[in-house]
Amino acid sequence: MSYQEKLVGGQMYIVFTLALLLVYLVLAGQYESWYAPISVILAVPLSFIGPVAALSALAESGLNNNLYVQIGLVLLMALSAKNAILIVELARELRAAGKPILDSATEAARARFRPIVMTSFAFILGVVPLVLASGAGASARASIGITVFTGMLATTCLAVLFVPPSSQSCSDSSNGAKRARSRHPRASRRSNPLRRTSPPGRNCGFC
């Protein structure tokens, strides 16, 4: 790694944290819920399994955690969140239509499987030239290509299996929180004991 990359290397953790926070806040505002975006956020680490395995296997060939790999990881965060959003959004619509939570999550995963596979493999095939790059600048192109290629393979295979159970768990947690709030309603507003009242039969002076 170059001297500049070593200086800003620690800042990438801040970038990852801010990116996750931004995704969470945007989805929380869209879904109007603090629980629904959790299932999307939990799908993001699944996309890191592929790059970690590739970096471990190709460490001897010169592939290391450079700046281009880190850019690919940020890109994977957005792509993996996109796949999870497709499932969670449909599951919420089916849940709002009155279907049980388990049936909603299962049907959403089944209905979104083809769109997720088609778009993901189209992207994966699109980065194959980066993975097989040669010539000048091949190291940079291969770094970002291998990162995105392996990450999309991992999130495509695992997100469809992992997101529906996590969506169901988040829905159960949200419903449990709503039931807990309904059992303990806020106490009605009491009158102020320091408030002066007029004696019976006497006007208050403003009447």
GIPEBEL-V299393 format. One record per residue. N is the residue number from 1. RES is the residue in one letter. SS is DSSP state (2 for helix, 1 for strand, 0 for the rest). NEAR is the number of other ideal C-beta (glycine too) atoms within 10 Angstrom. Layout:
{{N;RES;SS;NEAR} {N;RES;SS;NEAR}}
//
This chain:
{{1;M;0;11} {2;S;0;8} {3;Y;2;6} {4;Q;2;9} {5;E;2;14} {6;K;2;9} {7;L;2;10} {8;V;0;12} {9;G;0;14} {10;G;0;8} {11;Q;2;10} {12;M;2;17} {13;Y;2;10} {14;I;2;10} {15;V;2;15} {16;F;2;16} {17;T;2;10} {18;L;2;10} {19;A;2;16} {20;L;2;15} {21;L;2;11} {22;L;2;11} {23;V;2;19} {24;Y;2;16} {25;L;2;11} {26;V;2;12} {27;L;2;22} {28;A;2;15} {29;G;2;10} {30;Q;2;12} {31;Y;2;17} {32;E;0;7} {33;S;0;16} {34;W;0;14} {35;Y;0;19} {36;A;2;21} {37;P;2;23} {38;I;2;20} {39;S;2;25} {40;V;2;27} {41;I;2;18} {42;L;0;18} {43;A;0;26} {44;V;2;22} {45;P;2;16} {46;L;2;22} {47;S;2;29} {48;F;2;19} {49;I;2;16} {50;G;2;23} {51;P;2;24} {52;V;2;16} {53;A;2;14} {54;A;2;21} {55;L;2;17} {56;S;2;9} {57;A;2;12} {58;L;0;15} {59;A;2;11} {60;E;2;6} {61;S;2;8} {62;G;0;10} {63;L;0;20} {64;N;0;12} {65;N;0;18} {66;N;0;18} {67;L;2;17} {68;Y;2;20} {69;V;2;20} {70;Q;2;22} {71;I;2;17} {72;G;2;22} {73;L;2;23} {74;V;2;12} {75;L;2;18} {76;L;2;23} {77;M;2;24} {78;A;2;12} {79;L;2;19} {80;S;2;27} {81;A;2;25} {82;K;2;16} {83;N;2;26} {84;A;2;30} {85;I;2;20} {86;L;2;22} {87;I;2;28} {88;V;2;28} {89;E;2;17} {90;L;2;19} {91;A;2;29} {92;R;2;18} {93;E;2;12} {94;L;2;19} {95;R;2;19} {96;A;2;9} {97;A;0;8} {98;G;0;7} {99;K;0;16} {100;P;0;12} {101;I;2;18} {102;L;2;13} {103;D;2;13} {104;S;2;23} {105;A;2;28} {106;T;2;17} {107;E;2;15} {108;A;2;24} {109;A;2;22} {110;R;2;13} {111;A;2;14} {112;R;2;23} {113;F;2;14} {114;R;2;9} {115;P;2;12} {116;I;2;20} {117;V;2;14} {118;M;2;10} {119;T;2;16} {120;S;2;21} {121;F;2;13} {122;A;2;9} {123;F;2;15} {124;I;2;17} {125;L;2;10} {126;G;2;13} {127;V;0;19} {128;V;2;11} {129;P;2;10} {130;L;2;20} {131;V;2;18} {132;L;0;11} {133;A;0;18} {134;S;0;8} {135;G;0;6} {136;A;0;8} {137;G;0;9} {138;A;2;13} {139;S;2;13} {140;A;2;16} {141;R;2;19} {142;A;2;21} {143;S;2;28} {144;I;2;22} {145;G;2;21} {146;I;2;24} {147;T;2;31} {148;V;2;26} {149;F;2;23} {150;T;2;25} {151;G;2;27} {152;M;2;24} {153;L;2;18} {154;A;2;22} {155;T;2;30} {156;T;2;23} {157;C;2;15} {158;L;2;18} {159;A;2;29} {160;V;2;21} {161;L;2;10} {162;F;2;19} {163;V;2;29} {164;P;2;24} {165;P;2;15} {166;S;2;20} {167;S;2;29} {168;Q;2;20} {169;S;2;16} {170;C;2;23} {171;S;2;23} {172;D;2;13} {173;S;2;14} {174;S;2;17} {175;N;2;13} {176;G;2;11} {177;A;2;13} {178;K;2;11} {179;R;2;9} {180;A;2;9} {181;R;2;10} {182;S;2;8} {183;R;2;7} {184;H;0;7} {185;P;0;7} {186;R;0;6} {187;A;0;6} {188;S;0;5} {189;R;0;6} {190;R;0;6} {191;S;0;7} {192;N;0;7} {193;P;0;5} {194;L;0;5} {195;R;0;6} {196;R;0;6} {197;T;0;7} {198;S;0;11} {199;P;0;7} {200;P;0;5} {201;G;0;5} {202;R;0;8} {203;N;0;8} {204;C;0;9} {205;G;0;6} {206;F;0;5} {207;C;0;6}}
//
